[in-house]
């Protein structure tokens, strides 16, 4: 199949593209490089420098390439900033997403896998979080993801769009060649490992007064390669599992302080910590139930434990201490 991957030069998108190429698909990556990197474009993929809000550029891609399906990864993603600049999130994640959908329909492309988020749930009322859990986002990032899921439902009913949404929890780790390099970096695992590399700068822990076992936020970390494999499986099951959403997680929760301890074990280095105030919009606990993805998509995570996830991230970071700038 010929597959368009929006945001395919970003962290998750690049590894999704890498997995699609391994499975023999043709891949076109569309990215504005705002958060992505040209060096993260998977070898063998075609790269188009463009924004999903640019209808003309999208039409150009669909006109010249016979696209069979779209993996929609492009989005504003930093939760903290979504609390202070929501218009940017709704513009890029909703307006940009609709521009993509309208171009797809114009060119008779009716298959889409959407990279959604556990942020759609907000503060969970029960753990682990099931897909039918109430959706009450606590930040505009999660709200934008949920809104787009609902838009997909209406496009499916009205225009025959086939779609699956994947709500993944905390993507982490690296493949052999591709890893995580955000500017700025807000995710805990790369920041912990950067602190290990620098040996001087402490890693910030945002809040140790949450109602958890050690006061720090608890998250469900899932290997980015496992997330990529889920996208491939979703595409293969799209005809029979149309109009569904799936959680992607390990079902295990680790506090931020536990992440630091595992990173110390993996790196054999002392990692300094700085306790900072809570960030707005951060739920105390987010842990997934991925039973539906496992039973319906046949998803079997290869890296269900935190240690191998951090080991893969550490291996990539040691080879790329400056990210894709090194």
Protein Blocks (a to p, Z undefined) as FASTA:
>chain_A
ZZddehklbmklmmmmmmmmmnopacddddehlmmcfklpcghiacddddfklmklmmmm
mmmpccfbdcdfbdcfbfklmmmmmmlmmmmmmmmmmmmmmmmmmnopabdcddddfkln
mpafbdcddfklccddfbfklmmmmmmmmmmmmmmmmnopacdddddfbdedjdfkbccd
ddddfbfklmmmmmmmnomaccddehjabccfkopacdddddfklmmmmmmmmmmmmmmm
goiacdddehiacdfklmmmmmmmmnopacddddddddehiafbdcddfklmmmmnopac
fblbfklmmmmmmmmmmmmmnojmZZ
